[in-house]
């Protein structure tokens, strides 16, 4: 059983924090059944992971990429020329055309918002306002 030190691993992964994350990720992969690139020598998975990193027997950039993917909550896919994008663009164009057609049908008048909402009850509203004016003038006398 060979003794692995951090100094052996630092040559391949200069950041100690990243070394901890990468070795832990690799140890979990080994526990899940990933094939070993070094002999086991009765070592536990974290020690094997450190030995693999120090001997540079695993692809460290690929391990780093797997680590990043495992920690991501949202996966961003860059398919700039996929069929889905063209279908989405077609849907946006259809909605834009419908919006332009609806915008042409809208006519803006001089009526206030209350009058437009009340519709036929506008005459009653004006009478109510006129009665309020009469009451105000009678109370002043």
Secondary structure, DSSP 8 states (H G I E B T S, - for coil): -----HHHHHTT---HHHHHHHHHHHHHHHHTT---SS--TT--HHHHHHHHHHTT-S-HHHHHHHHHHHH-SS-----TT-HHHHHHHHHHHHHHHHHHHHHHH----S--HHHHHHGGGHHHHHHHHHHHHHHHHHHH-
